């Protein structure tokens, strides 16, 4: 029932005058006042508030959304809830105001608008409260900045060093992947820069300003993986966080989730991951609530997923869902011509991080490095160079310094070439290609589709080369 019904006509008149008088007094005592309609559009603002906000006298604000005039206004919240906010601190630029906000109700009791008053623009009387607020606000801002920095990608494509054709093609595919908001599978040996590439793809994509969250599947116990992926509901099990906890998918919402070493994921979790990729929905552990997410997945592995699928250790349907856009990072031994550039960048990073003098490598050292097979790829190269810097005081790293930290097999002298009969180059290339095709067919047990994948060519191309090179049928029969 309308509370005004308690008054007779004379009482209602007195009440109306009281409201008008009180509003006039309140408006004159406060530092500023503003009123909005049901849609939170400004319908009135007094001159004191205009001056306080620095709004020129001729600028039109009537009819604008209140947030366009006062970005941190909560008058819309008052309209939606119908509840006043009697005392609050509102920031405007680098200033803070003490404000009150009150809903305005019509005769029917519905909220028709709201009014806000600035009680103080100088907060001397509230210094203890304001000081505490400012301190908490700054700490919150710092925490948000740190958290955002931790979840931003650290690398771009320019940091994937190399001018070899394999590296150039890799970057082309990465740029293409950045343009297409689809799942990416990065294949390659350990230490070839798979996570760097994943971060670079994210940074170049439309999601670049949103979180990049990485999780190494092989580094987390199987029993904890589901909780890490999907989060835990409040009180899901004994010892669980009382407030619940978000999983990596939720943390990456709007951005990219990088799943490193996806080949080590347990089969049971693979089925759940497949559903998330298809439906873009997750359920926390211990909860039946379905949460919608918007996450791009980039997966990586150093294992042979084709073989794992054949052995029943990796779901074929998940493999096909991940393998939409595959990219292979080349091993260092296949682009060893980039060693000089890589050494220059890595030595500069080592000097910055350790405070040691900046070193260089001479031609003799590069020659030793070029003869190494690099099973650990760029990660191993970084380790070798850092050890050499720590053990040597020389400004230039030479063959002796590198041989000290490389495995003995890597520092073997170059083999003196023996005299051989000169053959036509086309014949040499054809023999080498024939041997590689035979090996691929042998490894694939005669399965030409699998052999073509091993060789990185189409099945039609494989058939064409078998015919042209006259690879014997009995040598690749299933």
N, C-alpha and C positions, 0 to 999 in steps of 0.2 A: 504494500500500500504506500502511496506517495505520502511522505512525512508532512508535506504542506497541508494535507487534508485535516491535520489536527488544529489548524488555525481558522477562525472565522474571517469574514471579509476584511474587518478592520485590522485584525492581526496579520493577515496576509499583506496588507498595505504597509504596516509597520516593518514587516519582515523584508519586503522589497526595498524599502528605504534603507534598512540596516545593511542589506547586502550591497546596495549601491554605495553607501557611505563607507563601509569597511573596505570595499574594493578600491575606492578613491584614496583612502588613507594608506592602504597597503601599497598601492601603485606608486604613491608619492614617496613613501619611505624606502622602498626597495631600489636597487641599482639598475633595474631593467625588467621589462615584462613583455611577454609574447603570447599570442593565442593562435590556435590552429583549429581547423574544422575536422570533421569525421575522417577525412582522407589524409590528415596530417599536413594539410596545406596552410601556409601562413595567411591568416585573415587580419591580423593586427600586430603591430610592434611599436612600442613607444620610442620616443626620440633618445631617451637615455640608453636604451639597449642598442640602438643603432650606433650611437657614439662609442659605446663600450666595445662593440664588435668591429668598429672601424668601417661601417657601411656608409658610403657617401649619401648625403641627403637626397640626391636626385635618383639614386639607384632603386629600381623597382624590385621589391621582394615579395609583395603580396601575390598570393597564388602559387608561389614556389613550394616545393616539398621542404619541410623544415630542416631535413638533413643537408639540403643544398645550401642552407644559410648557416646552420649550426651543425657541423658534421657529427658531433657526439651527443646530440640531443636524444633524450629518451621519451619525448612526448608521444611518439608513435606507440611505444610500449604501454604507456598509460592509457591510450585509446583502446588498445587491444585487450588489456586486462581489466580496465575499469577501476584500477586501484591507484591511489596517489603514491607518489614518492616524496615524502615530506622533507627529507634532508639528504642531500647528495652533493658530491663534489664533481663538477664537470670541467673538463679541460677544453680550452679553446686556444689553439696555437701553443705558445709557451706559458699561458696563464691558466689559473684555476679559479673557478667561481663556486660559491656555495649556493645551491639552487633548491627550489621546491617546485613540484609539479602536481597539478590537481586536475582530475577529470571534470568536465562540465556535463551535467545531466539535464535532459528536458523534462517536461511534465509527465511523460510516459516512463520516466526512470531510465531510459536508454542514454548511453554516452553520445553526445552530439559534438563534442570537441574537448579541448584541454587547454590549460593555461599554465605558463611557467613564469616564475619570478626568480630574479637573481637577488639573493639576500645580502651577499657580500661580494665585492670584487677585490677588496683588500682584506687579507686574511689574518691580520695581526691578532685578532681576538681568538683565532682558532689555530694559532701556530703549532701547538703540540700535535693536534689532529692532522693538520696539513703536512707537517714534517714527516709524520709516520706514513701518510698516504703517498707523498712524493718518493720516499725511500722504497716503499713496496712497489710503486709503479716503475721506478727505474730498475729495480731488481727483476721485475717481470719482463721488462723490455730487453734487458741483457740476456736473460734466460731464453727468451724467444729467439733473439738473434743468434745465440750460440747453437741452439737446437736446429734452427734453419740452416746454419752454416754446416753443421755436421751432416745434414741430410741433403746437401747440395752436392752435385758432382764436382770432382776436383780436376778432371782432365778434359781436354778437348782433342779433336783430331790432329791439331798441329803438334801435339805432344807425342803422337805416335810417329817416332822418328824413322826416316828412311826414304831413299829415292829409287830403290829397286822396283822394277815393274810389278813384282808381287805385292809390295807395300802400296804402290800407287793404286793397283786394282782393289786392294783391301779397303782403302779409303773411299774409293768410288762406291763400293758396295755399302759401306757404312753410311755414307751420305744418302744413298737411296733408302736404306733402312730407316734413317731419321725422318724422311719424308712420309713413309708409310707407317701408320700407327698400328703395327701388327707384331705378332710374336717373332722374336729373333733367336736363333740358336747359333752360338759361337763355339766352334770346334777348334781344337789345337792343343799342342803339347803344353805341359806345365811351364810357366815362365815366359809365355809368348805374348802376354799383355791382353788377356781376354777381358779382365775387369776394366782395364784402361779403355779398351774399345767400347765396352758396354756403357761406361760413363760418357764417352764422347758421343755415342749415338743418342743418349738421353739429352745431353747438353744441346745438340743440334736440332732436337725435335721440338714440337709445340709444347711438350711437357717440361722443357728445360728449366723453367722457373719453379717447378714443383718438386716434391721430394724424390731423391734417389736413395733407395734402401737396398742394401746388399746383405745376403745371408749365405754362408758357406754350409751347404747341406752336410758335407762330410765331417764338419767340425762340431756338430751338435748331436748328443746322444739320441738314438732313435725314439726313446720314450718321451723326449721333450720336443721333438720336431713339430708335432701337431700344434702344441701350445705356442711355439715360436711363430708358426705360420698364421694361425687363425685367432690367437688370443685366448684368454681364460675369463669365463664369467665369474661374477662375484660369488664366493663360497662354493666354487665348483668341486673342490676337494680340500682335504685337510692340509693346511699350510699355504693354500692359495691366497693371493692378495685380496684383502677384504673389499677393496674397491674394484676388483677385476683388473685386467690388463689387456691392452690392445696388442694384436699380433702384427707381424711385418706387413701383411696385406693391407691392414687398416692404416698403418703408418705411411704406407706408400700411396694411399688413396689420392688420385689425381696425377700421380707421377709414375715412376718406374720401379719395379721390383726385380733385382738381379739375383738369380738363383745360380750360384756357383757350384760346380761339381754335381750337377743334376743327376748324373749317372749313378750316384751313390744313394739316391733316394729309395727308401723302402717301398715295396710294391703296394702295401696298404695305403700309404700316403699318396702314391701316384694316382690312385683312383679319385681321391678327394681333390687333388690338384687339377685333374682333368675337368672335374665338374666346375671348379671355380673359374677355370679358363673359359669354359663354354657359357656359364650362366652369369659370371661376374657377381657372384653372391658367396658370402661366407657365413659360417656359424661358429661362434666361440665355443671352446671346450666347456661343456656343462650347461649350454644354453640351447634353446630351441628357436631363438630369435634369428631371423635371416637378415643380414645386413648387406645392402647393395654397395658395391665398390666400383671404382673406375681405375684400373691398374693395367699398365702395360708390362708384360713379362719378357725379360731377356734372360735366357738360360745359357749356361756354358758348361763344357765338360772336356776333360782330357782323355776320356775313355771312348772306346768304339761302340757307339749306341746301336749300330746295325748288328754287331755281334751279340750285344746284351739282349737285344730283342729276340734273336734266334735262340739264345740260351734260356729264354723265358725269364730273364732277370730285369727286363724293362718292358713296360706295356707298349705294344705296338700303336694303340690308339693315341696314347700320350706323345709318343715319338712323332707321329704324323702331325699332331696338333702343335708341337713345338717347332718342328722342322719346316715352318712356313717359309722362312727366309734364312737359310744357313749361310754362315760366313766362317771361313777357316783362316786362322792366324798362322802365317808361315813360320816354321822353326828358323832360328837364327842362322843355322848352317846353309839355308837356302837363299839367304840374302846377306851373306858375309861381306859384300861390298859396302854395306852400311856401317861396318864396324867403326870406322874412323869417326863418323858423325855421332854414333851412339856413345863411343868413349868420351867424346868432347862434352856431351850433355851430362852423362853420368858423373864424370869427374867434377864438373861444375856443381852438381847437386851434392856430391860428397863434401866438397869444400865448404859449401854454405851450411850444411847440417853439422859437420864435425868441427868447423873452425880451422881445419888444416889448410896449408897453402894450396892454391890451385895448381894441379899437376897437368902434364901433357904426356902423350905417348908418341914415341918416334917410330920410324918405319920398321925397324927391327922388331919392336914390340908388337906392332900390328901384324907383322908376318907370323909371329908365334901365335897370336890370337886367331889368325885366319886358318891355321892348321888344326885348331881344336874342333872337336865335333859338337860341343855345346849341348849336351843332353839336358841341361837346366836352362838353356836359352838365355834371354836377357837378364833374368834373375840371377843366373850363375855368373854372367859377365859382370854384373854390379858387385857381386860378392868378391870376385877375383880382383877387380880394380880397387875396391875398398881395402882389401887385405894388403895389396901392393902399396897403397898410400900409407897405411899404418906402419908397415915394416921398412919403408924407405924414406930417407931424408932428401932424396934427389928431386929437383924440380921437374925433371923429365924422366918418365919411366921407360927403361930400355928393355932389351931382350932378357937380360939377367934378372931384373926385378920381376918380370912376368913369369919367367920359368920357375922362380922360387915358389910361387903360389899356385901354379897350375899343376894338375896331375902329370906324372912323369911321361905318360904316353902322349900328352899334348905338346910337349916341348921337344919332340923328336925332330932331328934335322930333316930338311926337305930331301926326298929321295932323288938321287942323281938320275936323270932320264937316260934310259938305255936306247940304243939305236934300233929302230924298228922300221919295217917296210912301210912305205907311204901308201895309203889306200885312199880311194876317192871318198870325200866327205859324206856324200849321200849314202854310200854303202855302210859306212861306220854308223851313221844315224839310224839307218834302217835296221841294222843288226841290234843296236841298243833298244830300239822301240819294240822289235820282235821279242827280245828277251823279257822286257818289262810286261808285255801282254801275256806271255806264257806264264810268268810268275803270278800275275793277277788272277789268271784263270785257274792256276793251281791252288792258290789260296782260297778262291771262291768255289772250289770243287766243281768247276765247269759251269757255274751259274753266271751267265753273261751279264745279266742286269747288275748283279753284285760286283762283278769284275769291273764293269763300267763305272760304278760308283767309286771303287777303290782308285781307279785311274783318273777320276774327275772329268769324265767325258760322257756323252750320251751313248745309249746302247746302239743307236744307228751308226754313230761314229766308230764304235768298237767293231761292229760287223764290217764296216767299210775297210778298216785297217787290217782286220784278219784276212780279208780277201786280197787286198793289195800286197800285203807282206807275205802271203801264202803261209800263214801259221798253220801247221799240220793239224788236221782234225783230231787225230788220235791223242794229241798232247793236251787237248782241252775238252775232251769228251767227258760228260757228267758220269 
